[in-house]
Amino acid sequence: MKQRWLFTALVLINSVAIAQPPQKPLRRADRFFGLHFDFHATRSDLTIGQTLTEGMIDTLLNRVKPDFIQVDTKGHVGVTSYPTKVGYAFSQFTFDPLKRFRDVTNRHGVALYVHHSGVWDNEAVLHHPGWARHRPDGKLDTEKTSVFGAYADSLLIPQLKEIADYGVDGVWTDGECWGTELDYGPTALAAFRQATGIQDVPKKKGEPHFDDFVEFNRKAFLKYVGHYVDEVHKYKPSFQIASNWAYSSFMPEPVNTNVDFISGDLSSTNAANSAAFEARCIAPQGKPWDLMAWSFASNYDGIHAPKPARQLCQEAAQVLAMGGGFQAYFTQNRDASIKLWEMPVMEELARFCRERQAYCYKTEAVPQVALLYSTTGYKHISSNIYRPWNGEHNAMRGILDLLLYNQLPTEILMEHHLRGKMQQYPLIVIPEWSALDPVFRDELIQYARNGGNLLVIGSDAVLNFREVLGVTLADTIKNAFFGLPNHITGTAALNRIFTPLAGTKTVGGMYKSSDMRDYFGPAASVSALGKGKIAAIYLNIGSQNQQRQTVQCRDFLAAVVQEVLPKPAVQVHGSKKVQLAVNQKDKKLLVNVINMTGSHANKAVHTSDDIVPIGPLTVSVRRLQKPKQVTLQPGNQPVSFHYKNDEVSFIIPKLDIHLVAVIE
C-alpha cells in the first residue's frame, strides 16, 4: 500500500513538472549567448525539412542551452526555406521546418529568430524587374533591390509579418547596409534632382556632387529601414529587428531608426582582431548588441574549414570583454537539418561564455584611450553607401591593433559619442583622418587646452592641426625607415617632413635607408597645448600596419604614447601577446586579460589551436583606494596583491585564453 502511494505521488510530481509552462524567452536585450544557422535555400533544395526532427532540435537545446537560436528563412538567392504564401519557395516541404523550430524552442523557453535577406534578393528582382536598383550604366541589377521602390511594402514587410505569425521572436535581416548600392534608376534620380537641384548626376568619386549623391542614397536607405521596422512593429510590437551591420563600423551614425538591437557577423579569418575592432565600434551605440563569429573559415569559395573550439573562444573573448552578447554561425544542411556532429564545439564554446557571463555581460568601459572613428572622415574617403570594403578602415584598424598590443585599454568612439564628453578620456587618438568636422576639430583642440592629451597620426591628418602642433610642416615623402634609435624598420607609407619649433620635443627618427647614419629628421613631435599636450606622428603607420606588422612600429607608438600618457590605468608585464579591456559593473573594477597568441593576420591560416597559455603576468592597476580583494574569474581564485602609491599590483600565474581580474 505504501509503495503504491509512493508511486502515485511520484507520478503526480512528474506530471506537475511536465505540465509547468516553459520559461518565457528573454528579450534580445537580455540574451547573452546564441547560435545562428542558415543555408541560403536555392531552387534546387527540394526536400527542405526531410531529416530535421524534433529530437535533433531537443538535443541541441538540451546540450548547448542557448538563450536564442537563429534559423534560415531566406538567403540572398531570395528562395524561402519555409512554405511562404507571399514569396518564392520551390521545395516540396516534407513538413514546415520553421514551425518545427518554433514548437521545440517554445517548449524549452528558447527564443527563435530568423535569418532573412533584405535588400539582396535575386528572386524578387527576377520576378519584378521594377523593384531592382539601376547600375550607373542604366542596366538593372540582378541581385539588389532599390530602396526607392516597392520591394519593402510588396514583399519584405508581408514576409516578416508572415514570419511573425509563427510566433517567432524577431529577425536578423541580412544583406542590407552592405548590400545597398548607389541607385541610378529613374525614381532615385528624380528624387535626387528634386531634393538638391543638381541635374548632372555624378557616377564616380571625384566628380562634382558625388558625395552629395552618396549621402542622398544613405538617407534613402535609412528611410527604408525605418519604414519596414516601424510597419512590422505596428503589426507585432514584440517582434524584434536588427538590420545586419546597421549602426556598426559599416555605418558610423547615431541610431536614428527603431531597430531593437545591433548585430553583425565577423570576418571568417583574422576574426579575433576583427572582433576586437567591431565590438568597440558597436558597444558605445546605446543599443542591445551582439556579434557573430563564423564557426568555420572560408575564402568564399565553398570550401569550409571548421574552427576548433579554442579558436572560437578567443574570438568570443574579444566580444565579451566589451560587454556584448555572442553568437556563433553554424551552417544547416540543405534540408534545414542541423549538423549534430558539431555539437561538442558548440558545447565547449557555450561553457566558455557562460562561465564569464556574470563578469562581462553589460559591463561599461572605464574611459582611458579613445580612438576616433570620424563619420566626416569616413564619408570623405568612401565611395560606397555603407560598404567599407575599399580600405576605409585600414588605418583605424591598424592603429587599434598597435594600441591593443601595447596593452592600452582602448574604445572606438564616433563624434556623437565624444561631443561634450572628451574630458573623461586621458588620451584621444586621431587615426589618419584627412578630413574632420571643423567644429568637432575645434572641440578637440579645446579639450587639449583644458588639460587633455591628443595624439594625431598621419601625413594628412596632421594638416587639420597645423596651427597648434608646434612645428613647421613641409612636403611628404615615401619609402623610408623609421623608429627609435637602433630599432628601425622600413616603410612604404607617406611621411610628412616637419621642423620642430622652440619648446617642441621630438620622438624617434626618419632615415633614408637602413643605415642609421642616413637620419634626415624626427618622426614624431610632442608639444604643450594649454594645460594639455598634443603629439603627432607624421607617418601613416596604421594603414601600413595592416600590410606589414613590425615590433619596431609597435614600440615606436608606445614611446610616443608614453609622452602623453605616462601612467595608463593598467599595465601588464610578461608578454606582448596580451590585450586588455577595463570595465566596471556593480561598483567593481573588471580587468579583462586576453591571450592573443596564435595565427591571426596570416591569410593562409584558416584554423588554429596554437593559443599557447602564457604567464606569469604582473598586472598593475591605478586605484585611489586599497581594494578589499582581487579575484580571478572564472574560478573564483583569490590572489594576493600589493598596494602602494595608489597602485594595486598582483600576479596572474597562468593565462589560458581569457580571464577577468575582479577588483573590489
N, C-alpha and C positions, 0 to 999 in steps of 0.2 A: 504493500500500500504506500509506504514511504517512498519507494523507488518510483512508483507511478506518479506520485505527487511531484517529485523532483523532476522527472522527465517532462511533465506538463508545464512546470514553471520555466524550465529551460526553453521549451518551445515558445512560450508566451514572451519571454525576454527577447529571443531571437526575432520573433515576429515584430515586436515593437521596434527593434533596431533596424529591421529591414524596412518597416513602414515609415521610419523617420524621413522627412523631406531632405533632399540634399542641401548642402551648404550653398547659399546664394553666391553666384560668381562675383568676384571682386570687380569693381570698375577699373578701367585701364589705368587710372591714376594710382591704383594700389597694387597693380600686377607687376611683380618683380621678375619672374622667370617664365619664359615661354619657348615653344617650339613652332617653327614655321615649316610648312610643307607646300610645295607646288610642283607642277609638272607642265604647265602651259599646254593644255589639250589642243590637239590638231584634228583635222578632218579624218585622219586615218585611225584615231583612237575610237574604235567601235565597240569596245567591251568594257566601258567605264563602270566600275562597281563590281566587276565579276568576282574578284577574290578579296575584296575588302569586307572583313567580318567584324561583328560587334566584339568578338573575343580579341581580335587584333587591337582594336582601339582600347578595350578594357585593359589589356596587358600593358600597353603604352602608358596609360594614365596611372595605373597602379604602381608601375615600377619607377617611372620618371617623376610623377606628381608635379606637372607644370601648373602654373596659375592660369595659363591660357595656351591654346594652340591656334595656329592659322592654317587654313587649308585652301587648296586651289578652287576657284570658281571660274576664272577666266584669265588667260595669259595674253600676251601681246598679239598672238595669232587671231584672237577675237572669238574663238570657239569656247563655249562654256563646258564645264565639267559637271554640270548638274542639268536636269531637264528644264531649261528655261522656256518660258512661253513668250518672251519678248525679245529674244536674241537668236543666236545661231548655235545649235547643237547637232552633232552628227552621230553620236553614239546610240546604240540600241538600249543602253542603260539596263543592265541586269536588275538593278534597283537604284534608288536615288542616294548617291553617296553623301550628299550634303545633309539629308535627313538623318542618315545613319550616324554621321559625326555629331549632329545636334542631339539626337536621342541619347547617345552614350555619354557625351560631355555633360549633358543635363543631369544624368544620374550621378555623376562624380562631382558636380558643382564646379566644373572647369569651364571657363569662358571660351567661346568659339568665335574666332574672327575669320575673315576670308581674304585671300589674295586675289585681287580683281584689277585687271588692267584698265586704265582710263583713257588718256589721250591716244596712246598707241593701241590701235585696234584695226588689224588688217581686214577682218571680215566686214566691219562696219563700212569702211571706205570702198570695199569691193561691191557691196550691195547698194551703197548710197554715195556715189562719187561727189555729190554736192556737199557731203559732210567733210571732205578731205581738205587739208590745207594745200595751198598752191606754193610751189617752189619759186625761186627767183626768176626762172625761165618761163614761168606761167604754167608749167605742167603740174598735173595732180600728183600729190604724194600717195604712194600705195600703202603706206603704213600709218601715218599720223593724221589725226582728225584736226579740224580747225576749231579753236576755242571761240571763234566768231559765229559758228554755225549751229545747226540743230542737234548735234550729237548728244549733248548733255541731256536736253529735255526729251529727246526721242528714244534714247537707248540707255545711257548710263544711269540716269535717275530712275527710270522704270525698273531696271535690273536691280539696283540697290534696294528699292522698295520690295521687290520680289524676294530678295535675299533676307531682308528684314522680317518678312512674313514667316520665315522658317524659325524665328526666334533667335537668330544669330546676333551676337553682341556688337559687331562692328566690322569695319573694312579697313584693310591696308591697301590703299589704291596705288597701284604700281604704274610705271611708265608715264609719269605726269610732268613735273617741272623739268626734269632732264630729257623728257621725250618731246616737249613742246619746242617747235622751231618757228622761225620767222615766217609769217603768212603773207603771201603776195596775191591772195585771192581778191576778187572784186569787192566783196563785203569789207574785208580788212582794209584795203587801200582807200575805199570811200570813207570809212570811218576815220582813218588817219588824216586824210586831207581835210575833212570837216573839222576835226579836233585841233589841227595845228595850222591849217592854211598852207602847208607845204605841198606843192603839186608834184615835183620831181622826186619820186621815192627812191632813196639810195639802195644799193644792193650789196655793198661791201664796206668793211671798216676803212675809214679814211675819207670816204665820200661825204659831202655836206649833209648834215642832219641824220647820218646813220645812227648815231647814239640815240637821237630822238625817236627814231623808228623802233629800235630795240626796246627802249623804255615803254613805248606805247604798247608793244606786244607783251611786255612784262605785266603791265597793268591789266591787260585783257585776260591774261592767264589767271591773275589773282581774282578778277571778277568771276571767271569761270568756276574756280574752286569755291569761292564764297557762295556762289549761286547754288551749286549742286549740294554742298554741305548744308546750307540752310533749308533747301527743299526737302532733303531726306530727314533732317531733324524735325521739320514740321510734321512729316508723316509718322516718324517714330522718334521722339525726343531722346530715348535712351540709347539709340544706335550711335556708336562712337566711330569717328572717322579720322584717319590720318592720310594725307597725300604724301606718298613716299618722297623723302628728302626735302619737303617744303619746310622753310624756316630753319635750314641747317647750313652747312658750309656751301651748299649749292645755291642757297637763297638768303643772302645776308640782309634780311629785312626784319623789322619788328613784326610780331604776329598780328595780322590785321584781318584774319578771317576766323570763323568759328570752328576750326579744326579742334578735335578733342585731345589729340596727342601728337607728338613729333616722333618720327622713326625713319630709319634708313638701313640699307644693307651695305656692309663694309666690302672693300675690295677683297677678292679671294686670296690674293697673295700680299705679302708685306702687311698683313692685316693687324698685327699688334701695334705697329706705328700708325696705321690708318685709324685704328680705334682711338688711340691717344689724341689724334687730331680731331676726328669727328665728334667725339664725346665733348671735347672742350668747346666746340662751336655750338652745340645744341644746349648744353647744360644751363647757360645763363638765360635762355629764352623764356623761362617762366611757365612752361607747359610740362605736363607729364611726358616723359620721354623714355625711349629705349633704343638700343642699337642691335642689329642682327649680324652675327658672324656666319659666313658660309662654312658648312661642315666639311667642305672639300675645296681644293684649289683647282683652277682651270685657266686655260688660255682662251676660253670661249670658243673652243674647237670641238666641243662634245666629249672631250676626254677628261674624266674627273679623277682626282686623287684624294680619297677620303683622309681627313686630318686626324692624327692621334688626339686623344682627349687632352693631353698636356698642352698641345699647341692651341686648342680652343680655350683652355683655361687661362692661358697667358693673354689671349685676346680679350676674354671676358674681364680679366683683372683691370685692364685699362678703362673699361666702361664702368665697372663697379666703383673704381676709385674716384670717379667723378659724380657718383650719386645716382646713376641711372639704372634702369631695368635692362635686362639682357635676354636675347633670344638667339636661337641657332637654327639655321636653314638646312633641312634635310630634304632631298628630293623624294617625291612619291613615285611609285611605279606607274606605268602608262595606264593602268586601270584604276588609279587613285588609291591603291592599297599602300600600306606602309612597309618599309624595309626593316623588319624586326631584327635583322642581323646587326643593325647599327645601334640597337638599344644599349649595349654596355657603354658605348661612348656617351650617349645621352645621359645615362645614369651617373657616370663619373663627373660630367660637366655640371649636372644639376646639383650633385652633392657639393662640389666646389663652390658654386654660387650660394647655395642655401647656408653653408657654414659662415658666409661673410655678410649675409643679408642685414643682420642687426647692426653691423658696424659700417655699412656702406650706403645702403639704400636711403635716398632722400637726405643725404648729408649736404652741407653747404660749404663751399670752398672758403678758406681763410685768405683774404686778399694778400698777395705777395707780388708776383710778377704778372703784369697784364700785357699780352701780345695783341696788338691792334689788328682787327680784321676790318679794314676800311671799306664800307659799302661804296663810297665815292671812288676809291682806288680800284676796287674790283670792276665797277662798271666802266671805268675809264679804259681798262685794258681788255675787257671781254667783248667778243663779237657775237655771243650767244645770249639766249634769254636767261636760262638758269642751267646751263650745261658746262660746268667748269672743267672741261677735259682738254683744254689747249694750253695748259701750263699756268693758268691764273693763280693756282695755289702753291706753285713750286717754291717760291721764295718764303712764304709764310710757313709751309710745312718744313722746309729745310731749317729755318731758324728755330722753329719749335723743337725739332729733333736736337739741335745743338743745345738749347736751353735745358731740355729734359735730361739729356745725357750728361749735363753738368749738375744734375740733381737740384735744379731750380724749380720749385713748385710754380707752375705757370697756368694761367687761364687765358683763353682766347675771348676777347671782348670786342663787340662792334660799337660803333659810335653811340647808338641808343642805349647801350649798357654803361658806357663810360661817362656820358654827359652828366655833369653835376656830381659825379662820384669819384673823380680822379684821385682826390686826396687820400682815399682809402688805400691806394696802392703805392708801396715804396718805389716801384720801378715800372715805367711804361715803355714798351719796345715798339718801334715803328719799323715793320719788316719790308723794306724796299717798295713802299707805295709811292709811285711817282706823282700821284695826284691826291690831294686831301681837300676836304671841305674847308674853305678859308676860315669860317667861324670856329669850326672844331679845332683847326690848327692853332688859332689864337688862344683857345681854351687850354690846349696842351702847353703852350708857352707860359701862360699864366700859372698853370699847375706847377711848372718848374720854378717860376719866380716865387711861388708861395712855399717852396721847400721840397717839391717833388724831384724825381730824377727821371730824365728822358734819355733813351738810347735810340738814335736814328741810324738805320742801316741801309746802305745802298747808294750807288753813284748818282742816281736821280732823286732819290728820296731826300738827300741832304739839301737839295735846292729849295725845298719847302721851308727850311730853317736857316738859310744862308746868313741872315742878319743877326742871328744870336749864337752861332757856333763858335765864335772867337777865332775864325780862320779866314783866309782869303782863298777862294775856290778858283781852280783852273780847268783845263780840259780833261777828258777821260783817255785812258789807255787800256789796252787789252793784252793778255798774255804776260804774266809777271810771276814773281814769287812773293810770298808774304808770310808774316808770322812774328814770333818772338825771337830774341837773339838765340842763335844756334838751334832753332826749332821752326824751320820754314817749310813751306810746301808750294808747289806750282798751282797756278790757276789760269783759266781762260776767261774769267769774269771781268766785266768792266770795272775800272777803278778810277775815281776822280782824284786828281792830284790837288793837294792843298798845302798852304803855308800857314803855320800857327802864328797867331798874334801874341803879343806880350801877355803873359799870365796864363796861356793855354798849355796844358800838359799833353804830351803825345804818348801813344802806346804802340809798340810793335813797329815793324818797318816793311817797306816795299823794296824789292830787289829786281834788277833787270834779268838776272839769271840765278842759277842755284849757287853762285859764288857769293858768299857773304860780303865780299868787297864791292859788289855791284849795287850797294844801297843807293836809292835815289829819293827817299823821303819816308815820312811816317805813314802808318796805316790807319791810325785812329786818333781822335782828339777827345779831351775832356776839359770842359770849361765851366766856370761858375756862372750861374744864371739866377740872379736874385738870391734867394735863400737856398736854392737848389742847384742842381748841376744838369748839364746837357752833354752827353757823349755822342760821338758819331764814328761809324765805321764806313769808309768811303768806297768800300768794295762790295759787290753783290755776292756775299757769302752764302745766302740762303738758297738761291737757285742753283749755285754751284754745288752745295752740299747734297742736293738731290741727285747729282750726277757722279760726284766723287767725294766720298766721305773720308776725312782725314783727321787724325788725332791732333794735328797741328792747328787746324781750323777750330776744332773744339776747344783746345787750350787757349787759343788766341781770344776767342769770345769770352772765355772765363776770366781772362786777365782784364778785359775791358769792363765786364760786369763788376769785377772786384773794385773798380774805381768808383762806381756809383752805388753799389750795394755791397759794402764790405762785410756786413753781418746779416746774411739771409736768415729767415725764420728757422730753417732746418738745414743741417749739414750732415753728410754721410761720408765716412771714410772706410775704405776696404775694397771698393770695386767701382769702376766707372760704368758697369752694366746695370746700375740701379737707377730707377726713376721714382719720383716722389709726387704725391698729391696730399695736401694738408687740408683737412676738413674739420668741421665742428658739428656736433649734434648733442642735444640734451646736456649742454654745458661741459661736454667732454671734447678734448682735442684729439683728433684721429689722424695719425700719420700713416698713410698708405705707402708701403715699400714694395716695389715691383721688380722682379728679376727679369731683365731683358736680354739674357744670354740667348743664343740661338741664331739661326739664319733668318734674316728679315728682308733686306732690300735686294738680295740676290734673286733675280727673276727666274733663275733656273731651279731654285729650290721651292718646290710646291708643298711638301710636307716635311715636318721636322719634329724630332722628340729630344733634341740636344739642348734642352733647357737645364743646364747644369746647376745644382744648388751651389750657392755662394755664401761666404761668411768666414770668420766673424766680421760683422759690420759694427762700427761705432757710430752712434747717432747722437747728435747734439741738437737740442731744441731750445730756442729762446723763450723764456716764460717768466713773467714777473713774480709769480708766487710759486713756492715749493709745492709740488704735487703730492697728493696723498698716496697715489700708487701709479705704477706703469704696468700695463698688462699687454701681452702679445696675443692677438686674436686672429683666427680661431684657435681654440685650445685652452684659452683662459690661463695662459702661462705668465705668472708674475715674474718681473725682472727687477733686480736691484738697480738703483740709479744713484747718481751723484748730482747734487745741486749746489752751484757756486756762481756768483756774479750773474744772477738772473738766467742761468742756463742749466738745463737738465741734460745729462748725458747717460747713456746706457748702451749695452752691447746686445746685438741680435746674434746669437751663436750661429744660426744657420737660416738662410732664406731659400725656400724651395721655389715657389712661383710668386706668391703674394701673401703679405700679412699686414695687419693693422696694429700699430702701437697705440693703445688707448691710454691717454694721459688724463688723469682726473684728480 
